[in-house]
Amino acid sequence: MLKFRKVYLFLAITTLAGAFLAACVSMAPRSNPDYDVSKPHHRPDGFVNRYIERSDKPGLWRWQWERLRDGLPKPPAAPIVGVRPDLELINSESTQPRVTWVGHSTLLVQVDGLNLLTDPHWGQRASPFSFAGPKRHQPPGMPFNKLPSIDAVVISHNHWDHLDQETVQTLMDRHSGIRFFVPLGIQHWFKKEIKGTVLEGPARNVIALDWDQHANIKGKTKNLELHFLAVQHWSARSIGDRYETLWGSWAFMHPDFRFWFSGDLAYSPDTKAIGDRMGGFDLAAIAIGAYEPRWFMKDSHLNPKEALQAMTDVKAKAAMGIHWGTFDGMSDEPLDQAPKDLEIAKKEFALPLNFFVLKHGESWVGR
């Protein structure tokens, strides 16, 4: 029986691999239309991290085989339970900053009358396929049709769990005046895939930023600055386009609220540089999930212990854990493991830290 199961799993993974290759294989990487020879992280064919060279590990299929062989990931030890969003709070005229966790890396950030989303994803899979790939385990913490009017969206990078075409298109269609702030290179994807995209002129609604650039949005009383900042990660939508568009994190800088959205990242000197450059934050949303197996994930994703260090590096007064508990099968740890490992790491850390997790649909309210 065990032998049969191994044969079945081998056939399943090779069949899926074949389907993936058939659907996603593309031409050789295009030249970088945004290439700037004066910038060290630019390359003629894309971009590169600041502190490591490109890492195209051959271990993907080894990882997939090992996890299927070992029956990983294990299911959560207990149900992951969300809460009903506080729509009265979300739709109130309160001047208090609010951050609501919709799920994974999707947050509704509210400050000075502005409503912003990070990496919006209401889809059922984080995948190019409707029949395979990470499936949503936990429903979005806020129904899409209950969102307030969205003023702006920030995208950290183009991986399928962070850039969902259907969600983006629906936001573009339903929210008049919405603007998308994206990493350099992703504006070309918008122009090709998202109807209503305008890249030039006074009606421009997709704004691409390079690392260390920023844009302004006018709030009710003051300006909000959106700073795009380097972290260690990578980009890809298919086979052959790895590193073709940029990736990064976002700092929301307002006189009344300073917030950092990490996107996806591995631990590197980038976080210390962010803290030194920006001067600290009232709140940081830091990825804590998708970290096992460590041999495969450590160059791309933080584990909870590293997330604590990143919090201190960026000089955040408080931090909330994101990028966990939402999509099945993204890594080998159970969906509910990251908060447990976070609590263990906090007990072992040298300093007491206000690093917490929210339930899907739950809101954090600032002072």
matplotlib code that plots the C-alpha trace (Angstrom):
import matplotlib.pyplot as plt

x = [0.0, 2.8, 4.6, 1.4, 1.0, 4.5, 4.0, 0.7, 2.3, 5.1, 2.7, 0.6, 3.5, 4.9, 1.5, 1.1, 4.6, 3.8, 0.6, 2.4, 5.2, 2.7, 0.7, 3.4, 6.5, 7.4, 9.9, 13.4, 13.3, 12.6, 15.0, 14.2, 12.4, 13.0, 16.8, 18.9, 22.6, 23.3, 21.4, 23.2, 20.0, 19.1, 20.1, 19.5, 17.1, 15.5, 16.5, 18.6, 18.7, 21.1, 22.9, 22.8, 23.0, 20.2, 19.4, 17.7, 17.7, 17.2, 15.4, 11.8, 10.9, 12.9, 10.9, 7.6, 8.5, 9.6, 6.5, 4.2, 6.2, 6.0, 2.4, 3.2, 1.8, -0.1, -3.6, -4.1, -4.3, -7.5, -9.8, -8.6, -11.5, -12.1, -14.3, -17.0, -15.4, -16.4, -18.1, -19.3, -15.7, -14.5, -17.1, -16.9, -15.5, -13.0, -9.6, -8.0, -5.7, -7.2, -5.7, -8.0, -6.5, -8.5, -6.2, -2.7, -1.0, -4.3, -4.8, -7.3, -5.3, -7.3, -5.7, -6.8, -9.9, -8.0, -8.8, -5.9, -5.4, -2.2, -1.7, -5.5, -6.5, -10.1, -9.5, -10.1, -6.5, -3.1, -2.3, -2.6, -4.9, -8.5, -7.9, -4.5, -2.2, -2.7, -6.4, -8.0, -8.5, -9.9, -12.5, -11.6, -12.1, -14.1, -16.6, -15.5, -18.8, -18.5, -15.3, -15.4, -14.5, -10.8, -8.5, -5.3, -3.7, 0.0, 1.4, 4.6, 5.5, 3.9, 3.7, 0.2, -0.6, 0.1, -1.2, -4.6, -5.8, -9.5, -9.4, -7.4, -9.7, -12.8, -11.2, -10.4, -14.0, -15.8, -13.8, -13.8, -10.5, -8.6, -4.8, -2.4, 1.2, 3.3, 7.0, 8.9, 8.0, 4.5, 3.0, 3.5, 1.5, -1.3, -1.3, -1.6, -3.9, -6.1, -8.7, -8.9, -5.1, -3.7, 0.0, 0.4, -1.2, -3.5, -5.8, -2.8, -4.0, -1.0, 2.2, 5.4, 8.1, 11.7, 13.4, 13.7, 11.2, 7.9, 4.6, 2.1, -1.6, -3.7, -5.7, -8.4, -6.0, -2.4, -0.4, 0.3, 3.7, 4.1, 7.7, 8.8, 11.7, 14.1, 13.7, 15.3, 12.9, 12.2, 9.5, 7.9, 4.5, 5.6, 8.7, 11.2, 10.3, 12.0, 13.4, 11.9, 9.9, 10.8, 9.7, 9.8, 8.0, 6.0, 6.2, 3.0, 4.3, 1.7, 2.2, -0.3, 0.6, 3.7, 3.2, 5.4, 4.0, 6.8, 5.5, 7.5, 11.1, 14.0, 16.1, 18.9, 20.5, 17.6, 15.4, 18.1, 18.5, 14.7, 14.7, 17.7, 16.2, 12.6, 13.2, 10.7, 7.0, 4.0, 3.0, 4.5, 2.8, 5.4, 5.2, 5.6, 4.4, 5.6, 9.1, 9.4, 11.5, 14.1, 16.7, 14.4, 12.6, 15.3, 16.4, 12.8, 10.8, 11.3, 10.5, 8.9, 12.2, 13.6, 10.3, 11.0, 14.4, 13.0, 10.6, 13.4, 15.5, 12.7, 12.2, 8.5, 6.6, 4.2, 3.9, 1.3, 2.0, 0.6, 1.1, -0.1, -3.3, -5.0, -3.9, -3.3, 0.0, 2.3, 4.9, 5.5, 4.4, 0.7, -1.4, -1.7, 2.0, 3.4, 1.6, 2.7, 6.4, 6.0, 5.1, 8.0, 10.4, 9.0, 9.8, 13.4, 13.9, 16.1, 13.5, 9.7, 8.1, 4.5, 4.2, 0.8, -1.5, -5.1, -7.9, -9.2, -11.5, -10.1, -9.0, -6.2, -7.0, -4.3, -4.5]
y = [0.0, 2.4, 1.6, 2.3, 5.6, 6.7, 5.8, 7.7, 10.8, 10.6, 10.5, 13.3, 15.7, 14.9, 15.4, 18.7, 19.7, 19.0, 21.0, 23.9, 23.8, 23.6, 26.5, 28.8, 28.3, 31.5, 32.9, 33.9, 36.8, 40.1, 43.0, 45.4, 48.4, 50.3, 49.6, 52.4, 51.7, 54.0, 51.9, 48.8, 46.8, 47.1, 44.6, 44.6, 41.7, 42.7, 43.4, 41.9, 42.1, 44.4, 41.9, 38.6, 37.7, 35.9, 32.5, 30.1, 27.1, 23.7, 22.4, 23.2, 19.7, 18.1, 20.1, 19.2, 15.5, 15.4, 17.2, 14.8, 11.8, 13.0, 14.1, 17.8, 20.2, 18.7, 20.2, 22.9, 21.5, 23.5, 25.5, 28.9, 31.2, 34.7, 37.4, 39.6, 42.8, 45.9, 47.7, 50.5, 51.2, 50.8, 53.1, 55.7, 59.2, 58.5, 60.1, 57.2, 55.1, 51.6, 48.5, 45.5, 42.1, 40.7, 37.7, 36.7, 40.0, 41.9, 44.8, 47.6, 50.6, 53.7, 57.1, 60.7, 59.8, 57.6, 53.9, 51.9, 48.2, 46.2, 43.2, 42.7, 39.1, 37.9, 34.9, 31.3, 30.2, 31.8, 30.2, 30.6, 27.6, 27.2, 23.5, 23.4, 25.5, 27.0, 27.1, 29.5, 27.8, 30.9, 33.2, 36.8, 38.7, 41.3, 40.6, 42.4, 44.2, 45.7, 47.5, 51.3, 53.4, 52.5, 55.4, 53.6, 50.1, 49.2, 46.0, 44.5, 42.1, 40.0, 36.5, 34.9, 35.2, 38.9, 40.0, 38.6, 39.7, 39.3, 41.2, 44.0, 44.3, 44.4, 47.1, 49.1, 48.7, 49.5, 52.2, 55.5, 57.4, 54.5, 54.5, 51.6, 52.0, 49.2, 48.1, 49.1, 46.8, 45.8, 48.8, 46.9, 43.9, 46.3, 47.9, 44.4, 42.7, 45.3, 47.2, 50.9, 51.2, 54.7, 55.1, 58.7, 62.1, 63.6, 60.5, 58.2, 55.5, 53.1, 54.6, 52.5, 53.3, 52.2, 51.5, 54.7, 56.6, 57.9, 59.4, 61.6, 61.2, 64.0, 63.1, 65.1, 67.2, 66.3, 64.4, 60.7, 59.7, 56.2, 55.1, 52.0, 50.3, 47.4, 44.0, 40.7, 38.6, 38.0, 38.1, 35.8, 35.1, 32.2, 30.2, 32.5, 35.8, 35.5, 38.9, 40.6, 43.1, 44.7, 43.7, 45.5, 46.9, 50.0, 52.7, 54.8, 58.1, 60.4, 63.0, 61.1, 57.5, 55.8, 52.3, 49.7, 46.9, 44.3, 42.4, 39.1, 39.2, 37.2, 38.5, 40.9, 44.2, 45.9, 46.0, 47.9, 50.3, 50.9, 51.8, 54.1, 55.8, 56.2, 56.7, 54.2, 53.3, 53.2, 49.9, 47.3, 44.4, 41.7, 38.4, 35.5, 32.5, 30.2, 29.5, 25.7, 23.8, 26.3, 25.1, 26.1, 29.2, 31.1, 33.2, 34.3, 34.3, 35.2, 32.8, 34.2, 34.6, 36.7, 38.7, 39.8, 41.0, 42.8, 44.6, 45.9, 46.7, 48.9, 50.5, 49.7, 50.3, 47.5, 44.8, 42.4, 39.1, 38.6, 36.1, 33.1, 31.0, 31.8, 29.7, 25.9, 24.3, 27.3, 25.8, 22.8, 24.2, 23.8, 26.9, 27.7, 27.1, 30.6, 32.3, 29.5, 29.8, 33.6, 33.2, 30.9, 33.3, 36.2, 34.4, 33.7, 37.3, 39.6, 42.4, 42.4, 43.2, 44.2, 41.7, 40.2, 38.5, 39.4, 37.1, 37.3, 40.3, 41.9, 45.5, 47.3, 50.8, 53.4, 56.2]
z = [0.0, 0.9, -2.4, -4.3, -2.5, -3.4, -7.0, -7.0, -5.4, -8.0, -10.8, -9.3, -8.9, -12.4, -13.9, -12.1, -13.1, -16.7, -16.6, -15.0, -17.6, -20.5, -19.1, -17.9, -20.0, -21.8, -24.1, -22.9, -20.4, -22.1, -21.8, -19.0, -20.4, -17.1, -17.0, -15.5, -15.7, -12.8, -10.3, -8.9, -8.4, -12.1, -14.7, -18.5, -18.0, -14.7, -11.1, -8.3, -4.5, -2.7, -0.5, -2.4, -6.1, -7.8, -6.2, -8.7, -6.5, -8.2, -5.1, -5.9, -7.1, -4.3, -1.8, -3.5, -3.6, 0.1, 1.3, -0.6, 0.6, 4.2, 4.1, 4.7, 5.6, 8.5, 9.1, 11.8, 15.3, 15.8, 13.5, 12.5, 13.4, 12.1, 13.4, 11.8, 10.7, 12.7, 9.8, 12.1, 13.0, 9.5, 8.0, 10.8, 10.5, 13.3, 12.9, 14.6, 12.3, 11.7, 10.2, 9.4, 8.5, 5.6, 5.3, 4.1, 3.1, 2.4, 4.8, 4.9, 6.1, 7.1, 8.0, 7.7, 5.7, 3.2, 2.6, 1.2, 0.5, 0.5, -1.9, -2.3, -2.8, -2.6, -5.0, -4.2, -5.2, -5.1, -8.5, -12.2, -12.2, -11.0, -10.3, -8.6, -6.4, -2.9, -2.1, 0.2, 3.6, 5.4, 3.8, 3.5, 6.8, 5.0, 2.2, -1.0, -1.4, 2.2, 1.5, 1.9, -1.2, -1.8, -2.6, -3.3, -3.5, -2.9, -4.4, -3.0, -5.8, -8.5, -7.0, -7.3, -3.6, -3.7, -7.1, -8.0, -11.4, -10.8, -7.5, -9.1, -12.1, -9.9, -7.8, -10.9, -12.2, -9.0, -7.2, -9.0, -8.7, -7.3, -7.8, -7.8, -6.6, -7.9, -8.1, -11.2, -14.1, -12.9, -14.7, -18.0, -16.6, -15.7, -19.1, -20.7, -18.3, -16.5, -18.4, -17.5, -16.8, -17.5, -17.2, -18.3, -18.0, -15.4, -15.4, -14.5, -12.1, -12.1, -10.6, -10.7, -8.2, -7.8, -4.5, -2.4, -4.4, -2.9, -3.9, -2.1, -1.5, -0.1, 3.0, 4.6, 6.5, 5.6, 3.0, 3.2, 1.7, 0.2, 0.2, -1.7, 0.0, -0.7, 1.0, 0.0, -2.2, -5.9, -8.5, -11.1, -12.7, -14.9, -15.9, -17.6, -16.0, -12.6, -11.3, -14.3, -12.2, -8.9, -5.4, -2.1, 1.0, 1.6, 4.3, 4.9, 6.4, 7.8, 10.6, 12.7, 11.7, 10.5, 9.2, 7.5, 5.3, 4.8, 1.8, 1.5, 2.6, 3.9, 6.7, 5.4, 6.2, 4.3, 7.5, 9.4, 6.5, 6.6, 10.3, 9.8, 6.7, 7.9, 11.7, 13.0, 12.8, 15.0, 13.6, 11.2, 9.4, 9.1, 7.3, 9.7, 7.7, 4.8, 6.4, 6.3, 5.1, 6.2, 3.7, 0.9, 2.4, 4.3, 1.3, 0.6, 3.8, 7.5, 10.2, 13.4, 15.2, 12.3, 12.1, 15.7, 14.7, 11.7, 14.0, 16.1, 13.0, 11.5, 14.9, 15.1, 18.4, 17.6, 15.0, 13.7, 12.0, 8.4, 5.6, 7.5, 8.1, 4.8, 1.8, 2.1, 1.0, 0.6, 2.9, 5.2, 8.6, 9.5, 8.8, 12.5, 13.4, 12.8, 15.8, 18.1, 17.0, 17.3, 21.0, 21.6, 19.9, 22.0, 25.2, 24.0, 22.7, 24.7, 24.9, 25.5, 22.2, 21.3, 18.4, 18.0, 15.5, 14.6, 13.6, 10.0, 10.0, 13.2, 13.3, 15.2, 16.2, 16.9, 19.4]

ax = plt.figure().add_subplot(projection="3d")
ax.plot(x, y, z, "-o")
ax.set_aspect("equal")
plt.show()
